[in-house]
Amino acid sequence: QVQLVESGGGLVQAGGSLRLTCAASGRTFSNYRMGWFRQAPGKERNLVASITWSGGITSYADSVKGRFTISRDKAKNMVYLQMNSLEPEDTAVYYCATGIIGYNFWGQGTQVTVSP
């Protein structure tokens, strides 16, 4: 059974940084894509960044390009989201997700709050 556990959320002032961590377990992820999504209150859940587990190919939403960096550590089965220059608009619950074609497995989410 795939398990994804996020950590690293919290309260930060605008302009600050946070690093989210997703601990993945339950299978070999070599054919999987890992993604970070976020959902603000009253809004849809949107993909923020993704990375292929095998080749490390990344993709970002326009709203976070140049500020967020996704990475993975194959040895530790960890996925990270480094978030810099945070803005109040980045406030949301952030979810780690994985799958081969779509995203079939989800973590429980971690809250990120950015104060003005």
DSSP file with accessible surface (Angstrom, degrees, kcal/mol):
  #  RESIDUE AA STRUCTURE BP1 BP2  ACC     N-H-->O    O-->H-N    N-H-->O    O-->H-N    TCO  KAPPA ALPHA  PHI   PSI    X-CA   Y-CA   Z-CA
    1    1 A Q              0   0  175      0, 0.0     2,-0.2     0, 0.0    26,-0.1   0.000 360.0 360.0 360.0 127.3    0.0    0.0    0.0
    2    2 A V        -     0   0   10     24,-0.1     2,-0.4    22,-0.1    24,-0.2  -0.501 360.0-171.4 -71.8 133.8    1.4    3.4   -1.0
    3    3 A Q  E     -A   25   0A 120     22,-2.5    22,-2.1    -2,-0.2     2,-0.4  -0.997   8.2-173.5-127.3 134.7    1.8    5.8    1.8
    4    4 A L  E     -A   24   0A  10     -2,-0.4   104,-0.5   102,-0.4     2,-0.5  -0.996   3.4-174.0-126.8 125.8    2.7    9.5    1.5
    5    5 A V  E     -A   23   0A  75     18,-2.0    18,-2.7    -2,-0.4     2,-0.2  -0.967   8.0-158.3-125.9 116.4    3.3   11.6    4.6
    6    6 A E  E     +A   22   0A   6     -2,-0.5     2,-0.3    16,-0.2    16,-0.2  -0.612  17.6 162.5 -91.7 152.7    3.9   15.3    4.3
    7    7 A S  E     +A   21   0A  63     14,-2.0    14,-2.8    -2,-0.2   103,-0.1  -0.958  39.3  70.9-155.1 167.1    5.6   17.6    6.8
    8    8 A G        +     0   0   36     -2,-0.3    11,-0.3     1,-0.3    14,-0.1   0.375  60.2 133.0 105.9  -4.2    7.2   21.0    6.9
    9    9 A G        +     0   0   28     12,-0.1     2,-0.3     9,-0.1    -1,-0.3  -0.180  22.7 119.6 -71.6 172.7    4.2   23.3    6.7
   10   10 A G  E     -d  112   0B  29    101,-0.9   103,-2.8   100,-0.1     2,-0.5  -0.989  60.3 -49.7 163.8-166.0    3.7   26.2    9.1
   11   11 A L  E     +d  113   0B 128     -2,-0.3     2,-0.3   101,-0.2   103,-0.2  -0.884  53.1 165.0-104.9 130.5    3.3   29.9    9.4
   12   12 A V  E     -d  114   0B  26    101,-2.6   103,-2.5    -2,-0.5     2,-0.2  -0.980  34.7-111.9-142.9 151.5    5.7   32.2    7.7
   13   13 A Q  E >   -d  115   0B 143     -2,-0.3     3,-2.3   101,-0.2    73,-0.2  -0.499  50.9 -81.5 -79.6 155.0    5.9   35.9    6.8
   14   14 A A  T 3  S+     0   0   47    101,-2.4    73,-0.2     1,-0.3    -1,-0.1  -0.276 120.1  30.2 -54.6 137.0    5.7   37.1    3.2
   15   15 A G  T 3  S+     0   0   54     71,-3.3    70,-0.6     1,-0.3    -1,-0.3   0.236  99.6 114.7  93.1 -11.3    9.1   36.8    1.6
   16   16 A G    <   -     0   0   21     -3,-2.3    70,-2.4    70,-0.2     2,-0.3  -0.082  57.8-122.9 -84.5-175.0   10.1   33.9    3.8
   17   17 A S        +     0   0   60     67,-0.2     2,-0.3    68,-0.2    67,-0.2  -0.931  20.6 179.8-132.3 152.8   10.8   30.3    2.9
   18   18 A L  E     - B   0  83A  33     65,-2.1    65,-3.3    -2,-0.3     2,-0.5  -0.979  16.4-146.4-144.2 152.7    9.6   26.8    3.8
   19   19 A R  E     - B   0  82A 130     -2,-0.3     2,-0.3   -11,-0.3    63,-0.2  -0.979  13.6-157.0-122.9 119.8   10.6   23.3    2.7
   20   20 A L  E     - B   0  81A   0     61,-2.7    61,-2.3    -2,-0.5     2,-0.4  -0.712   7.1-157.6 -91.2 145.6    8.0   20.7    2.5
   21   21 A T  E     -AB   7  80A  22    -14,-2.8   -14,-2.0    -2,-0.3     2,-0.5  -0.965   7.6-165.0-125.4 139.0    8.9   17.0    2.7
   22   22 A a  E     -AB   6  79A   0     57,-2.8    57,-2.2    -2,-0.4     2,-0.6  -0.979   8.3-156.2-123.9 117.1    7.0   14.0    1.5
   23   23 A A  E     -AB   5  78A  38    -18,-2.7   -18,-2.0    -2,-0.5     2,-0.4  -0.847  15.8-163.5 -93.6 119.7    8.0   10.6    2.7
   24   24 A A  E     +A    4   0A   6     53,-2.8     2,-0.3    -2,-0.6   -20,-0.2  -0.842  17.5 154.9-109.1 139.4    6.9    7.9    0.3
   25   25 A S  E     +A    3   0A  49    -22,-2.1   -22,-2.5    -2,-0.4     3,-0.1  -0.958  34.5  71.1-151.6 166.4    6.7    4.2    1.0
   26   26 A G  S    S+     0   0   46     -2,-0.3     2,-0.3   -24,-0.2   -24,-0.1   0.210  96.8  12.0 111.6 -17.0    4.9    1.0   -0.1
   27   27 A R  S    S-     0   0  103    -24,-0.1     2,-0.5   -26,-0.1   -24,-0.1  -0.979  87.1 -73.4-169.6 176.0    6.4    0.3   -3.5
   28   28 A T        -     0   0  115     -2,-0.3     3,-0.3     1,-0.1    -3,-0.0  -0.752  36.8-163.1 -83.7 128.5    9.1    1.1   -6.0
   29   29 A F    >   +     0   0    2     -2,-0.5     3,-2.4     1,-0.2    24,-0.3   0.210  49.9 120.0-100.3  17.5    8.4    4.4   -7.6
   30   30 A S  T 3  S+     0   0   54      1,-0.3    24,-0.5    23,-0.1    -1,-0.2   0.799  82.7  39.1 -59.6 -29.2   10.6    4.2  -10.6
   31   31 A N  T 3  S+     0   0  125     -3,-0.3    -1,-0.3    22,-0.1     2,-0.2   0.337 102.0 102.0 -99.0   9.4    7.8    4.6  -13.1
   32   32 A Y    <   -     0   0   23     -3,-2.4    21,-2.7    20,-0.0    22,-0.4  -0.542  61.2-141.6 -98.8 156.6    5.9    7.2  -11.1
   33   33 A R  E     -FE  52  99B  89     66,-2.9    66,-1.4    69,-0.3     2,-0.4  -0.948  18.3-149.8-109.2 137.0    5.5   10.9  -11.2
   34   34 A M  E     -FE  51  98B   0     17,-3.2    17,-2.6    -2,-0.4     2,-0.3  -0.882  18.3-175.5-107.8 139.9    5.5   12.8   -7.9
   35   35 A G  E     -FE  50  97B   0     62,-3.1    62,-2.5    -2,-0.4     2,-0.5  -0.955  24.1-145.2-137.1 151.9    3.5   16.0   -7.5
   36   36 A W  E     -FE  49  96B   0     13,-3.1    12,-3.2    -2,-0.3    13,-1.7  -0.984  25.9-179.5-111.3 125.5    2.8   18.7   -5.1
   37   37 A F  E     -FE  47  95B  23     58,-3.0    58,-2.7    -2,-0.5     2,-0.3  -0.784   8.7-157.7-113.9 163.6   -0.7   20.1   -5.2
   38   38 A R  E     -FE  46  94B  38      8,-2.3     8,-2.7    -2,-0.3     2,-0.4  -0.996   6.0-165.8-143.5 151.5   -2.3   22.9   -3.1
   39   39 A Q  E     - E   0  93B  66     54,-2.2    54,-2.4    -2,-0.3     6,-0.2  -0.959   6.1-162.0-139.2 117.0   -5.8   23.9   -2.2
   40   40 A A    >   -     0   0   24      4,-0.5     3,-2.3    -2,-0.4    52,-0.1  -0.594  46.7 -74.6 -90.1 159.0   -6.8   27.2   -0.7
   41   41 A P  T 3  S+     0   0  119      0, 0.0    -1,-0.1     0, 0.0     3,-0.1  -0.266 119.0   5.3 -56.3 129.0  -10.2   27.6    1.1
   42   42 A G  T 3  S+     0   0   91      1,-0.3     2,-0.3    -3,-0.1    -2,-0.0   0.536 114.0 101.1  77.1   6.5  -13.0   27.7   -1.4
   43   43 A K  S <  S-     0   0  146     -3,-2.3    -1,-0.3     1,-0.1     2,-0.1  -0.778  75.7 -95.6-122.2 165.8  -10.8   27.0   -4.4
   44   44 A E        -     0   0  149     -2,-0.3    -4,-0.5    -3,-0.1     2,-0.5  -0.349  41.8-102.3 -74.5 159.5   -9.9   24.0   -6.5
   45   45 A R        -     0   0   87     -6,-0.2     2,-0.4    -2,-0.1    -6,-0.2  -0.711  47.3-170.0 -82.3 126.9   -6.9   21.8   -5.8
   46   46 A N  E     -F   38   0B  91     -8,-2.7    -8,-2.3    -2,-0.5     2,-0.3  -0.923  26.2-109.7-124.4 147.9   -4.2   22.7   -8.3
   47   47 A L  E     +F   37   0B  66     -2,-0.4   -10,-0.3   -10,-0.2     3,-0.1  -0.572  31.3 176.9 -73.9 129.7   -0.9   21.1   -9.3
   48   48 A V  E     -     0   0B   3    -12,-3.2    13,-2.7     1,-0.4     2,-0.3   0.830  63.2 -14.3 -99.0 -47.4    2.0   23.2   -8.2
   49   49 A A  E     -FG  36  60B   1    -13,-1.7   -13,-3.1    11,-0.2    -1,-0.4  -0.987  57.3-167.7-157.5 152.7    5.0   21.2   -9.3
   50   50 A S  E     -FG  35  59B   4      9,-2.3     9,-2.0    -2,-0.3     2,-0.3  -0.966   1.0-170.0-143.7 160.1    5.8   17.7  -10.4
   51   51 A I  E     -FG  34  58B   5    -17,-2.6   -17,-3.2    -2,-0.3     2,-0.4  -0.991  26.6-120.8-149.7 138.7    8.9   15.5  -11.0
   52   52 A T  E  >  -F   33   0B  26      5,-1.7     4,-1.7    -2,-0.3   -19,-0.2  -0.697  21.4-140.7 -79.8 134.9    9.4   12.2  -12.6
   53   53 A W  T  4 S+     0   0   14    -21,-2.7    -1,-0.1    -2,-0.4   -23,-0.1   0.905  95.4  39.7 -64.3 -40.6   10.9    9.8  -10.1
   54   54 A S  T  4 S+     0   0   70    -24,-0.5    -1,-0.2   -22,-0.4   -23,-0.1   0.978 129.5  21.8 -75.9 -56.2   13.3    8.1  -12.6
   55   55 A G  T  4 S-     0   0   54    -25,-0.1    -2,-0.2     2,-0.1    -1,-0.1   0.590  92.3-128.1 -94.1 -10.2   14.6   11.0  -14.7
   56   56 A G     <  +     0   0   22     -4,-1.7     2,-0.4     1,-0.2    -3,-0.1   0.764  44.9 166.2  70.4  25.5   14.0   13.9  -12.4
   57   57 A I        -     0   0  113     -5,-0.1    -5,-1.7     1,-0.0     2,-0.3  -0.624  20.2-155.3 -77.8 128.9   12.1   15.9  -15.1
   58   58 A T  E     -G   51   0B  63     -2,-0.4     2,-0.3    -7,-0.2    -7,-0.2  -0.687  18.2-174.9-110.6 158.3   10.3   18.8  -13.4
   59   59 A S  E     -G   50   0B  61     -9,-2.0    -9,-2.3    -2,-0.3     2,-0.3  -0.987   8.5-165.3-147.7 145.6    7.3   20.9  -14.3
   60   60 A Y  E     -G   49   0B  50     -2,-0.3   -11,-0.2   -11,-0.2     2,-0.1  -0.969  25.7-112.4-135.2 148.3    5.9   24.0  -12.5
   61   61 A A    >>  -     0   0   30    -13,-2.7     3,-1.7    -2,-0.3     4,-1.0  -0.483  37.2-117.4 -68.3 147.9    2.8   26.1  -12.4
   62   62 A D  T 34 S+     0   0  130      1,-0.3     3,-0.5     2,-0.2    -1,-0.1   0.845 111.3  64.1 -57.7 -33.3    3.4   29.6  -13.8
   63   63 A S  T 34 S+     0   0   69      1,-0.2    -1,-0.3     3,-0.0   -15,-0.1   0.679 112.2  32.8 -68.2 -16.7    2.5   31.1  -10.4
   64   64 A V  T X> S+     0   0    0     -3,-1.7     3,-2.4   -16,-0.2     4,-2.3   0.465  82.2 128.7-119.6  -2.6    5.5   29.4   -8.7
   65   65 A K  T 3< S+     0   0  119     -4,-1.0     4,-0.1    -3,-0.5   -16,-0.0  -0.288  81.2  15.5 -57.8 133.8    8.1   29.3  -11.4
   66   66 A G  T 34 S+     0   0   88      2,-0.4    -1,-0.3     1,-0.1     3,-0.1   0.279 126.1  59.4  85.6 -11.8   11.4   30.8  -10.1
   67   67 A R  T <4 S+     0   0   29     -3,-2.4    17,-2.1     1,-0.2     2,-0.3   0.703  98.1  51.9-114.9 -34.8   10.2   30.6   -6.5
   68   68 A F  E  <  -C   83   0A   4     -4,-2.3    -2,-0.4    15,-0.2     2,-0.4  -0.823  59.2-167.3-108.7 147.6    9.6   26.9   -5.9
   69   69 A T  E     -C   82   0A  72     13,-2.5    13,-3.0    -2,-0.3     2,-0.4  -0.990   5.3-158.0-135.1 126.0   11.8   24.0   -6.5
   70   70 A I  E     +C   81   0A   5     -2,-0.4     2,-0.3    11,-0.2    11,-0.2  -0.813  22.2 160.7-100.6 141.9   10.8   20.3   -6.5
   71   71 A S  E     -C   80   0A  51      9,-1.8     9,-3.0    -2,-0.4     2,-0.3  -0.955  22.1-146.3-150.7 166.6   13.3   17.6   -5.9
   72   72 A R  E     -C   79   0A  64     -2,-0.3     2,-0.6     7,-0.2     7,-0.2  -0.991   8.7-148.5-140.3 151.5   13.6   14.0   -4.9
   73   73 A D  E  >> -C   78   0A  47      5,-2.8     5,-1.9    -2,-0.3     4,-1.0  -0.950  11.0-168.7-117.4 103.9   16.0   11.8   -3.0
   74   74 A K  T  45S+     0   0  101     -2,-0.6     3,-0.4     1,-0.2    -1,-0.1   0.876  84.8  55.1 -63.0 -38.4   15.8    8.3   -4.4
   75   75 A A  T  45S+     0   0   98      1,-0.2    -1,-0.2     2,-0.1    -2,-0.0   0.859 118.4  33.7 -64.7 -34.7   17.8    6.7   -1.7
   76   76 A K  T  45S-     0   0  137     -3,-0.3    -1,-0.2     2,-0.1    -2,-0.2   0.466 102.7-126.4 -99.4  -4.0   15.5    8.1    1.0
   77   77 A N  T  <5 +     0   0   49     -4,-1.0   -53,-2.8    -3,-0.4     2,-0.4   0.929  62.9 141.8  55.2  46.8   12.2    7.9   -0.9
   78   78 A M  E   < -BC  23  73A  51     -5,-1.9    -5,-2.8   -55,-0.2     2,-0.4  -0.918  39.8-161.5-120.5 146.4   11.6   11.5   -0.2
   79   79 A V  E     -BC  22  72A   0    -57,-2.2   -57,-2.8    -2,-0.4     2,-0.3  -0.986  15.1-162.7-124.3 138.2   10.2   14.4   -2.3
   80   80 A Y  E     -BC  21  71A  23     -9,-3.0    -9,-1.8    -2,-0.4     2,-0.4  -0.878  16.5-161.5-122.2 152.8   10.8   18.0   -1.4
   81   81 A L  E     -BC  20  70A   0    -61,-2.3   -61,-2.7    -2,-0.3     2,-0.6  -0.913  11.8-162.0-132.1 104.7    9.3   21.3   -2.3
   82   82 A Q  E     -BC  19  69A  61    -13,-3.0   -13,-2.5    -2,-0.4     2,-0.6  -0.794  10.2-166.3 -85.2 121.7   11.5   24.2   -1.5
   83   83 A M  E     +BC  18  68A   0    -65,-3.3   -65,-2.1    -2,-0.6     2,-0.3  -0.949  10.5 174.2-118.2 115.8    9.4   27.4   -1.4
   84   84 A N        +     0   0   58    -17,-2.1   -67,-0.2    -2,-0.6   -68,-0.2  -0.754  59.6  23.4-115.2 164.1   11.1   30.8   -1.5
   85   85 A S  S    S-     0   0   68    -70,-0.6    -1,-0.2    -2,-0.3   -68,-0.2   0.904  84.4-160.3  48.8  49.3    9.8   34.3   -1.7
   86   86 A L        -     0   0    2    -70,-2.4   -71,-3.3    -3,-0.2   -70,-0.2  -0.271   8.0-159.9 -65.7 146.5    6.5   33.2   -0.3
   87   87 A E    >   -     0   0   82    -73,-0.2     3,-2.6   -72,-0.1     4,-0.2  -0.861  33.1-109.9-123.0 155.1    3.4   35.3   -0.8
   88   88 A P  G >  S+     0   0   48      0, 0.0     3,-1.9     0, 0.0    26,-0.3   0.840 117.6  65.9 -54.1 -29.8    0.1   35.4    1.0
   89   89 A E  G 3  S+     0   0  139      1,-0.3   -49,-0.0   -49,-0.0    -3,-0.0   0.611  88.7  67.3 -68.7 -12.5   -1.5   33.9   -2.1
   90   90 A D  G <  S+     0   0    1     -3,-2.6    -1,-0.3     2,-0.0     2,-0.2   0.514  71.0 121.7 -82.7  -5.6    0.6   30.8   -1.5
   91   91 A T    <   +     0   0   35     -3,-1.9     2,-0.3    -4,-0.2    22,-0.2  -0.415  40.8 105.6 -61.4 125.2   -1.5   30.1    1.6
   92   92 A A  E    S- H   0 112B   2     20,-2.1    20,-2.8    -2,-0.2     2,-0.5  -0.963  76.1 -79.4-178.4 171.0   -3.1   26.7    1.2
   93   93 A V  E     -EH  39 111B  34    -54,-2.4   -54,-2.2    -2,-0.3     2,-0.5  -0.859  48.0-147.0 -88.7 128.6   -3.1   23.1    2.2
   94   94 A Y  E     -EH  38 110B   0     16,-3.1    16,-2.1    -2,-0.5     2,-0.4  -0.862  13.9-165.6-104.2 131.7   -0.3   21.4    0.3
   95   95 A Y  E     -E   37   0B  37    -58,-2.7   -58,-3.0    -2,-0.5     2,-0.4  -0.931  14.0-144.1-119.3 140.0   -0.6   17.7   -0.7
   96   96 A a  E     +E   36   0B   0     -2,-0.4    11,-2.5   -60,-0.2     2,-0.3  -0.800  29.4 174.1 -94.0 140.0    1.9   15.2   -2.0
   97   97 A A  E     -EI  35 106B   0    -62,-2.5   -62,-3.1    -2,-0.4     2,-0.3  -0.981  11.7-172.5-146.3 157.7    0.6   12.8   -4.6
   98   98 A T  E     +EI  34 105B   0      7,-2.2     7,-2.2    -2,-0.3     6,-1.4  -0.983  15.8 136.3-149.5 160.1    1.9   10.1   -6.9
   99   99 A G  E     -E   33   0B   0    -66,-1.4   -66,-2.9    -2,-0.3     4,-0.1  -0.954  48.7-113.5 176.5 175.2    0.8    7.9   -9.8
  100  100 A I  S    S+     0   0   95     -2,-0.3    -1,-0.1   -68,-0.2     3,-0.1   0.885 108.9   1.3 -94.9 -50.9    1.9    6.5  -13.1
  101  101 A I  S    S+     0   0  171    -68,-0.0     2,-0.1   -69,-0.0    -2,-0.1   0.839 141.5   3.2-100.3 -59.8   -0.6    8.1  -15.5
  102  102 A G  S    S-     0   0   35     -4,-0.1     2,-0.6   -69,-0.0   -69,-0.3  -0.192  95.8 -80.8-102.3-157.6   -2.7   10.3  -13.1
  103  103 A Y        +     0   0   50     -4,-0.1    -4,-0.3     1,-0.1     3,-0.1  -0.931  52.3 161.2-114.5 105.6   -2.3   10.8   -9.4
  104  104 A N        +     0   0  107     -6,-1.4     2,-0.4    -2,-0.6    -5,-0.2   0.634  57.5  56.6 -99.9 -19.2   -3.9    7.9   -7.6
  105  105 A F  E     -I   98   0B  48     -7,-2.2    -7,-2.2  -102,-0.0     2,-0.3  -0.964  63.7-174.5-124.4 137.3   -2.3    8.2   -4.2
  106  106 A W  E     -I   97   0B  96     -2,-0.4  -102,-0.4    -9,-0.2    -9,-0.2  -0.942  18.3-133.7-133.1 148.3   -2.4   11.2   -1.9
  107  107 A G        -     0   0   11    -11,-2.5  -102,-0.2    -2,-0.3     3,-0.1  -0.273  36.7-103.4 -85.5-178.2   -1.0   12.3    1.4
  108  108 A Q        -     0   0  115   -104,-0.5  -103,-0.1     1,-0.2   -13,-0.1   0.624  61.9-118.6 -85.6 -14.6   -3.0   13.9    4.2
  109  109 A G        -     0   0   13    -13,-0.1     2,-0.4     1,-0.1   -14,-0.2   0.082  14.9-124.4  95.8 154.1   -1.8   17.4    3.5
  110  110 A T  E     - H   0  94B  23    -16,-2.1   -16,-3.1  -103,-0.1     2,-0.4  -0.999  24.2-120.3-138.2 136.0    0.1   20.1    5.4
  111  111 A Q  E     - H   0  93B  87     -2,-0.4  -101,-0.9   -18,-0.2     2,-0.5  -0.598  23.2-171.4 -82.0 132.5   -1.0   23.6    6.0
  112  112 A V  E     -dH  10  92B   0    -20,-2.8   -20,-2.1    -2,-0.4     2,-0.5  -0.991   4.9-176.3-120.2 123.8    1.1   26.5    4.8
  113  113 A T  E     -d   11   0B  51   -103,-2.8  -101,-2.6    -2,-0.5     2,-0.6  -0.988   6.7-166.6-124.0 125.3    0.1   30.0    5.9
  114  114 A V  E     -d   12   0B   5     -2,-0.5  -101,-0.2   -26,-0.3   -23,-0.2  -0.948  10.7-153.1-113.6 118.0    1.8   33.1    4.7
  115  115 A S  E      d   13   0B  36   -103,-2.5  -101,-2.4    -2,-0.6    -2,-0.0  -0.629 360.0 360.0 -90.0 148.5    1.1   36.3    6.6
  116  116 A P              0   0  140      0, 0.0    -1,-0.1     0, 0.0   -29,-0.0  -0.206 360.0 360.0 -63.5 360.0    1.4   39.7    4.9
